[in-house]
Amino acid sequence: MNTLTRITRSQFYLLIPHRLSTRLIARLNPLARAMSYESSLSRLPSLLKDLVVTSQTDVGKTEADKAEVAQWIEKVAEGEVALPDLETQLIPRTYIVSNYLTAADVALYGALHPVFSQLQPAQLYSTPAVMRYFDHIQTRPSVLAAASALSPAFSSVSFDLASAPPIERKADAPKKKEKAAAVAEQVEPTAVAVSKEEKSSEDKPKEKKEKKKDPAAADNGGKKKEKASAPASSKAVTEDAGEPMPSMIDMRIGHIVDVKKHPEADSLYIEQIDLGEETGPRTVVSGLVNYIPIEEMRDKYLVCICNLKPANMRGVKSFAMVLAATSKDGKDGGVELIQPPPGSKPGERVYFEGPDYESAQPLTQMNPKKKIFETIQPGFTTLDTKEAAWINPVTKSVHRIRTKDGICVAPNFVGASLS
């Protein structure tokens, strides 16, 4: 054990998958949990310690965060981070502690650097969440500055993200349709079988006993078909019942963790947006290249519409839509992202003010044929206060767009349209 500990400390690399998990090691070494930030930092190799100190990143905004940051730095110092465990932990996360950059991220990035700078693409693609996390951390301004000061030890690592295998995401609603189709397939052969029996009974009028049974069998078959299709039809009625309402739209806080230009379309960005889901960030394609610089897109918190039907955008499937404000003078006057209240976290619900909407549940997926968003969208605007809102076209009542912590706003536009 002494030899193993000495190797991990001196060579400073991540443990291979068959080593003890971080959770087990943390239980065996309870001192790691109680260790202070300064004490944990002092245990890092000098070069990595310099990276963390030079970056001047946050050591935690709360006591709980500070303790977790210290614990992660201690794990890094001891080499007690297994790559498969890290992959699982990072799938739903942007940062390793809370929802902001901390010294723990810088330490973890520094530990990953000698590993990721030598891995082949196939090996990198085997842990896509860690690869995405590493690329995100290395592009943070404070980390970039610290890495440059210590060059060439932490030189930038390039990733061919365009060639990476896409992460398959399946929308919930299509699954339901497939399930309904499967039920229909089970029902349909029964109906065909009954019709064949009826035909054969007509061809053989002498077989009276079988002829008497056939109508009953046909009736039973019809009942089975009605019962089988009832759940699917009733669910569809529930999902699409009534006139389009704003509360049918599923809006959530998102955080752009990665953004690049679409390789096949000059006007499109491809973003990876953290929406607080266990399945990890969603791929979203937005036509904002001509209006918002890519630097302003990076690390941005925004509002996303999450229950539109996924759409192919020049070969890339988009699983949500970012909510942006267009100047009342048109796109020539500018386009900007709607901003959520300070302190918002990925996945938080965004809703319309008013008793009819605040507690209502959005649809799983809006039916494109119902034109729900297209019906509601013309009422989206920004008020004189620059607050985002929906104005009821009939009653003219104003319903601001908000989270539990405050109102979503457009930074500069009054009377803008939102889409």
C-alpha positions as CSV (number, residue, x, y, z in Angstrom):
1,M,0.0,0.0,0.0
2,N,2.9,2.3,0.8
3,T,4.3,1.9,-2.7
4,L,0.9,2.5,-4.3
5,T,0.5,5.7,-2.3
6,R,3.9,6.9,-3.2
7,I,3.3,6.4,-6.9
8,T,0.0,8.2,-6.9
9,R,1.5,11.2,-5.1
10,S,4.6,11.5,-7.1
11,Q,3.3,10.8,-10.6
12,F,-0.1,12.4,-9.9
13,Y,-2.4,10.6,-12.2
14,L,-6.0,9.4,-11.9
15,L,-6.6,5.9,-10.7
16,I,-7.6,3.2,-13.2
17,P,-11.1,1.8,-13.0
18,H,-10.3,-1.3,-10.9
19,R,-9.0,0.8,-8.0
20,L,-11.1,1.6,-4.9
21,S,-14.0,4.0,-5.5
22,T,-13.7,7.5,-4.1
23,R,-16.7,6.9,-1.9
24,L,-15.1,3.9,-0.3
25,I,-11.8,5.7,0.2
26,A,-13.6,8.7,1.7
27,R,-15.2,6.4,4.3
28,L,-11.8,4.8,5.1
29,N,-10.2,8.2,5.5
30,P,-12.7,10.4,7.4
31,L,-10.0,13.1,8.0
32,A,-10.4,14.1,4.3
33,R,-13.9,15.4,5.1
34,A,-12.7,17.5,7.9
35,M,-9.6,18.9,6.3
36,S,-9.5,22.7,5.7
37,Y,-8.9,24.3,2.3
38,E,-5.5,25.6,3.3
39,S,-4.4,22.2,4.6
40,S,-5.7,20.4,1.5
41,L,-4.0,22.9,-0.8
42,S,-0.7,22.4,0.9
43,R,-0.8,18.7,0.0
44,L,-0.9,19.4,-3.7
45,P,2.2,19.1,-5.8
46,S,3.8,22.5,-6.1
47,L,3.0,23.1,-9.8
48,L,-0.7,22.2,-9.3
49,K,-0.8,24.3,-6.1
50,D,0.5,27.3,-8.1
51,L,-2.2,26.8,-10.7
52,V,-5.0,26.8,-8.1
53,V,-3.5,29.8,-6.2
54,T,-2.8,31.8,-9.4
55,S,-6.4,31.3,-10.7
56,Q,-7.8,33.0,-7.7
57,T,-11.0,31.1,-8.0
58,D,-13.7,30.9,-5.3
59,V,-13.1,28.4,-2.4
60,G,-16.8,28.2,-1.7
61,K,-19.7,30.6,-1.0
62,T,-21.1,28.6,1.9
63,E,-19.6,26.6,4.7
64,A,-20.9,23.4,3.1
65,D,-19.3,24.4,-0.3
66,K,-16.0,25.2,1.4
67,A,-15.9,21.8,3.0
68,E,-16.7,20.1,-0.2
69,V,-14.1,22.1,-2.1
70,A,-11.5,21.1,0.5
71,Q,-12.6,17.4,0.3
72,W,-12.2,17.4,-3.5
73,I,-8.7,19.0,-3.4
74,E,-7.7,16.4,-0.8
75,K,-8.9,13.6,-3.1
76,V,-6.9,15.1,-5.9
77,A,-3.8,15.4,-3.8
78,E,-4.1,11.7,-2.8
79,G,-4.9,10.6,-6.4
80,E,-8.3,9.3,-5.1
81,V,-10.4,10.1,-8.2
82,A,-11.5,7.3,-10.4
83,L,-12.3,8.3,-14.0
84,P,-15.5,6.1,-14.3
85,D,-16.9,7.6,-11.0
86,L,-16.0,11.1,-12.2
87,E,-17.9,10.5,-15.5
88,T,-21.0,9.5,-13.6
89,Q,-20.8,12.5,-11.3
90,L,-20.3,15.0,-14.1
91,I,-23.1,13.9,-16.4
92,P,-25.7,16.2,-14.7
93,R,-23.1,18.8,-13.6
94,T,-21.4,21.8,-15.0
95,Y,-19.0,22.2,-12.0
96,I,-17.8,19.6,-9.4
97,V,-19.1,21.7,-6.5
98,S,-22.4,23.6,-6.6
99,N,-23.1,25.6,-9.7
100,Y,-20.1,27.9,-10.0
101,L,-16.4,27.6,-10.7
102,T,-14.3,26.8,-7.6
103,A,-10.7,25.9,-6.7
104,A,-11.8,22.3,-6.7
105,D,-12.5,22.5,-10.5
106,V,-9.1,24.1,-11.1
107,A,-7.3,21.3,-9.1
108,L,-9.3,18.6,-10.9
109,Y,-8.5,20.2,-14.2
110,G,-4.8,20.3,-13.3
111,A,-4.9,16.6,-12.3
112,L,-6.7,15.6,-15.5
113,H,-4.3,17.6,-17.8
114,P,-1.4,15.2,-18.0
115,V,-3.9,12.4,-18.7
116,F,-6.0,14.1,-21.3
117,S,-3.0,15.6,-23.1
118,Q,-1.9,12.1,-23.9
119,L,-5.1,10.2,-24.5
120,Q,-6.1,9.2,-28.0
121,P,-9.6,10.4,-29.4
122,A,-11.2,7.0,-28.9
123,Q,-10.2,7.0,-25.2
124,L,-11.4,10.6,-24.8
125,Y,-14.7,9.8,-26.3
126,S,-15.3,7.0,-23.8
127,T,-15.8,9.6,-21.1
128,P,-17.7,12.4,-22.9
129,A,-18.9,14.1,-19.7
130,V,-15.4,14.4,-18.3
131,M,-14.1,15.5,-21.7
132,R,-16.8,18.2,-21.9
133,Y,-16.1,19.3,-18.3
134,F,-12.3,19.5,-18.9
135,D,-12.8,21.6,-22.1
136,H,-15.2,23.9,-20.2
137,I,-12.9,24.5,-17.3
138,Q,-9.8,25.1,-19.4
139,T,-11.6,27.9,-21.3
140,R,-12.6,29.8,-18.1
141,P,-10.8,33.2,-18.2
142,S,-9.2,32.8,-14.7
143,V,-8.0,29.3,-15.5
144,L,-6.7,30.4,-18.9
145,A,-4.7,33.2,-17.3
146,A,-3.3,30.9,-14.6
147,A,-2.4,28.2,-17.2
148,S,-0.7,30.8,-19.4
149,A,1.4,32.0,-16.5
150,L,2.6,28.5,-15.9
151,S,3.1,27.6,-19.6
152,P,3.9,25.1,-21.0
153,A,2.9,22.9,-18.1
154,F,-0.8,23.4,-18.7
155,S,-1.0,24.2,-22.4
156,S,-4.4,24.1,-24.0
157,V,-5.7,20.6,-25.0
158,S,-7.6,20.6,-28.3
159,F,-10.6,18.3,-28.8
160,D,-12.1,17.3,-32.1
161,L,-15.7,17.6,-30.8
162,A,-17.1,17.6,-34.4
163,S,-15.8,14.0,-34.8
164,A,-17.0,12.8,-31.4
165,P,-19.9,10.3,-31.5
166,P,-23.1,12.1,-30.7
167,I,-24.8,11.4,-27.4
168,E,-28.2,9.8,-28.2
169,R,-31.1,11.6,-26.6
170,K,-34.6,10.4,-27.1
171,A,-37.5,12.8,-26.5
172,D,-40.2,11.5,-24.1
173,A,-43.2,12.0,-26.4
174,P,-41.9,9.9,-29.3
175,K,-41.5,7.1,-26.9
176,K,-45.2,7.3,-26.0
177,K,-46.1,7.3,-29.6
178,E,-44.0,4.2,-30.2
179,K,-45.7,2.6,-27.2
180,A,-49.1,3.5,-28.7
181,A,-48.0,2.1,-32.0
182,A,-47.0,-1.1,-30.4
183,V,-50.4,-1.4,-28.8
184,A,-52.0,-0.8,-32.1
185,E,-49.9,-3.5,-33.7
186,Q,-51.0,-6.0,-31.1
187,V,-54.6,-5.1,-31.7
188,E,-54.6,-5.0,-35.4
189,P,-53.6,-8.7,-36.0
190,T,-56.5,-9.7,-33.8
191,A,-58.9,-7.8,-35.9
192,V,-57.5,-9.4,-39.1
193,A,-57.7,-12.9,-37.5
194,V,-61.4,-12.3,-36.7
195,S,-62.2,-11.2,-40.2
196,K,-60.6,-14.3,-41.6
197,E,-62.6,-16.5,-39.3
198,E,-65.8,-14.7,-40.3
199,K,-64.9,-15.2,-44.0
200,S,-64.2,-18.9,-43.5
201,S,-67.5,-19.4,-41.6
202,E,-69.3,-17.8,-44.5
203,D,-67.7,-20.3,-46.8
204,K,-68.8,-23.2,-44.6
205,P,-72.5,-22.7,-43.8
206,K,-73.0,-26.3,-42.5
207,E,-70.7,-25.6,-39.5
208,K,-73.5,-23.9,-37.5
209,K,-71.7,-24.2,-34.1
210,E,-68.7,-22.4,-35.3
211,K,-70.9,-19.8,-37.0
212,K,-72.6,-19.0,-33.7
213,K,-69.3,-18.5,-31.9
214,D,-67.9,-16.2,-34.6
215,P,-70.0,-13.2,-33.8
216,A,-69.1,-13.4,-30.1
217,A,-65.5,-13.7,-31.0
218,A,-65.8,-10.7,-33.3
219,D,-67.6,-8.7,-30.5
220,N,-64.9,-9.7,-28.0
221,G,-62.2,-8.7,-30.5
222,G,-63.9,-5.3,-31.0
223,K,-64.0,-4.8,-27.2
224,K,-60.4,-5.7,-26.8
225,K,-59.5,-3.2,-29.5
226,E,-61.5,-0.5,-27.7
227,K,-59.9,-1.3,-24.3
228,A,-56.4,-1.4,-25.7
229,S,-56.7,1.9,-27.4
230,A,-58.5,3.7,-24.6
231,P,-55.5,4.5,-22.4
232,A,-53.6,6.0,-25.3
233,S,-56.5,8.1,-26.5
234,S,-57.4,9.3,-23.0
235,K,-53.8,10.4,-22.4
236,A,-53.7,12.2,-25.7
237,V,-56.9,14.0,-24.7
238,T,-55.3,15.0,-21.4
239,E,-52.1,16.3,-23.1
240,D,-53.9,18.3,-25.9
241,A,-57.1,19.2,-24.2
242,G,-58.5,22.7,-24.6
243,E,-57.2,25.8,-26.3
244,P,-53.4,26.7,-26.3
245,M,-52.4,28.1,-22.9
246,P,-49.0,29.6,-21.9
247,S,-48.7,27.1,-19.1
248,M,-48.4,24.3,-21.6
249,I,-44.9,25.6,-22.5
250,D,-42.1,24.0,-20.5
251,M,-39.6,26.7,-19.7
252,R,-36.5,26.1,-17.6
253,I,-33.2,27.7,-16.6
254,G,-30.3,26.6,-18.8
255,H,-26.5,27.0,-18.6
256,I,-24.4,26.9,-21.8
257,V,-21.4,24.7,-20.9
258,D,-20.1,24.5,-24.5
259,V,-20.8,26.4,-27.7
260,K,-19.3,26.2,-31.2
261,K,-20.3,27.2,-34.7
262,H,-22.2,24.7,-36.8
263,P,-19.8,23.1,-39.3
264,E,-22.5,23.1,-42.0
265,A,-24.2,26.4,-41.4
266,D,-22.5,29.8,-40.9
267,S,-25.4,31.3,-39.0
268,L,-26.0,28.6,-36.5
269,Y,-24.4,27.8,-33.1
270,I,-24.4,24.3,-31.6
271,E,-24.7,24.6,-27.8
272,Q,-24.5,22.1,-25.0
273,I,-26.9,23.4,-22.4
274,D,-27.1,22.1,-18.8
275,L,-30.8,21.9,-17.9
276,G,-30.3,20.1,-14.6
277,E,-31.1,16.7,-16.1
278,E,-29.5,13.4,-15.0
279,T,-29.0,12.6,-18.7
280,G,-26.6,15.5,-19.0
281,P,-26.6,18.6,-21.2
282,R,-29.0,18.9,-24.2
283,T,-27.7,19.7,-27.7
284,V,-29.4,22.9,-28.9
285,V,-29.0,24.6,-32.3
286,S,-29.6,28.4,-32.4
287,G,-29.5,30.9,-35.3
288,L,-27.7,33.6,-33.3
289,V,-24.2,33.7,-34.9
290,N,-25.0,37.0,-36.7
291,Y,-26.4,38.7,-33.6
292,I,-24.6,37.5,-30.5
293,P,-20.7,36.9,-30.4
294,I,-19.7,33.5,-29.3
295,E,-17.8,35.0,-26.4
296,E,-21.1,36.3,-25.0
297,M,-22.7,32.8,-25.4
298,R,-20.1,31.0,-23.4
299,D,-20.9,30.2,-19.8
300,K,-24.3,32.0,-20.2
301,Y,-27.3,31.4,-18.1
302,L,-30.6,31.7,-20.1
303,V,-34.1,30.5,-20.5
304,C,-34.9,27.5,-22.6
305,I,-38.1,26.1,-24.0
306,C,-37.8,22.4,-23.5
307,N,-40.9,20.6,-24.8
308,L,-40.8,21.5,-28.5
309,K,-40.5,18.5,-30.8
310,P,-36.8,17.9,-31.5
311,A,-35.8,19.2,-34.9
312,N,-32.9,18.5,-37.3
313,M,-30.9,21.6,-38.1
314,R,-28.6,21.0,-41.0
315,G,-27.8,17.5,-39.8
316,V,-27.7,18.2,-36.0
317,K,-30.8,17.4,-33.9
318,S,-31.8,20.2,-31.5
319,F,-33.6,19.3,-28.3
320,A,-34.7,22.7,-27.0
321,M,-34.9,26.4,-28.0
322,V,-33.2,29.4,-26.3
323,L,-35.5,32.3,-25.6
324,A,-34.2,35.5,-27.1
325,A,-35.5,39.0,-27.4
326,T,-35.6,40.8,-30.8
327,S,-35.6,44.6,-30.9
328,K,-38.9,46.3,-31.8
329,D,-37.0,47.6,-34.8
330,G,-36.5,44.1,-36.0
331,K,-33.3,42.0,-36.1
332,D,-31.3,44.9,-37.5
333,G,-32.0,46.5,-34.1
334,G,-30.4,43.6,-32.3
335,V,-31.1,40.3,-30.6
336,E,-30.2,39.4,-27.0
337,L,-30.8,36.4,-24.7
338,I,-33.4,36.6,-22.0
339,Q,-31.6,36.6,-18.6
340,P,-32.9,34.7,-15.6
341,P,-32.7,36.2,-12.1
342,P,-29.2,36.2,-10.4
343,G,-28.4,33.0,-8.6
344,S,-30.6,30.8,-10.9
345,K,-29.6,27.2,-11.2
346,P,-29.9,24.9,-14.3
347,G,-33.3,23.1,-14.4
348,E,-35.2,25.6,-12.3
349,R,-38.8,26.1,-13.5
350,V,-39.7,29.3,-15.4
351,Y,-43.4,30.2,-15.4
352,F,-46.0,32.9,-16.0
353,E,-47.4,34.9,-13.2
354,G,-51.1,34.5,-12.5
355,P,-53.2,31.9,-10.6
356,D,-54.2,30.1,-13.8
357,Y,-50.6,29.5,-14.7
358,E,-48.2,29.4,-11.7
359,S,-49.1,25.9,-10.5
360,A,-50.1,24.4,-13.9
361,Q,-48.0,21.6,-15.4
362,P,-46.6,22.0,-18.9
363,L,-47.1,19.4,-21.5
364,T,-44.5,16.6,-21.9
365,Q,-44.2,17.7,-25.6
366,M,-46.2,20.2,-27.5
367,N,-47.9,18.7,-30.5
368,P,-46.7,20.6,-33.6
369,K,-50.1,20.1,-35.3
370,K,-51.8,22.1,-32.4
371,K,-49.6,25.1,-33.0
372,I,-49.5,25.8,-29.3
373,F,-46.3,27.9,-29.2
374,E,-47.1,29.6,-32.4
375,T,-50.5,30.7,-30.9
376,I,-49.0,32.0,-27.7
377,Q,-45.7,33.5,-28.9
378,P,-47.2,36.7,-30.5
379,G,-48.1,37.8,-26.9
380,F,-44.5,37.5,-25.7
381,T,-42.9,40.9,-25.2
382,T,-40.7,43.0,-22.8
383,L,-42.3,45.7,-20.7
384,D,-41.1,49.3,-20.1
385,T,-39.2,47.8,-17.2
386,K,-37.5,45.4,-19.7
387,E,-39.2,42.5,-17.9
388,A,-40.2,39.5,-20.1
389,A,-43.9,38.9,-20.1
390,W,-46.9,37.4,-22.0
391,I,-49.8,39.7,-22.7
392,N,-53.2,38.0,-23.1
393,P,-54.5,39.1,-26.5
394,V,-58.1,39.0,-25.3
395,T,-58.0,40.4,-21.8
396,K,-54.8,42.4,-22.2
397,S,-53.7,41.1,-18.8
398,V,-49.9,41.1,-18.2
399,H,-48.2,37.9,-17.0
400,R,-44.5,38.3,-16.3
401,I,-42.1,35.4,-16.9
402,R,-40.3,34.5,-13.7
403,T,-38.7,31.9,-11.5
404,K,-39.3,31.5,-7.8
405,D,-36.5,34.1,-7.2
406,G,-37.4,36.9,-9.6
407,I,-38.4,38.1,-13.0
408,C,-36.6,37.2,-16.3
409,V,-35.5,40.3,-18.2
410,A,-34.0,41.5,-21.5
411,P,-30.8,43.5,-20.8
412,N,-31.6,46.4,-23.1
413,F,-34.8,46.1,-25.0
414,V,-38.3,47.5,-24.3
415,G,-41.2,46.3,-26.4
416,A,-39.2,43.5,-27.9
417,S,-40.7,40.3,-29.3
418,L,-39.6,37.0,-27.8
419,S,-38.9,33.8,-29.7
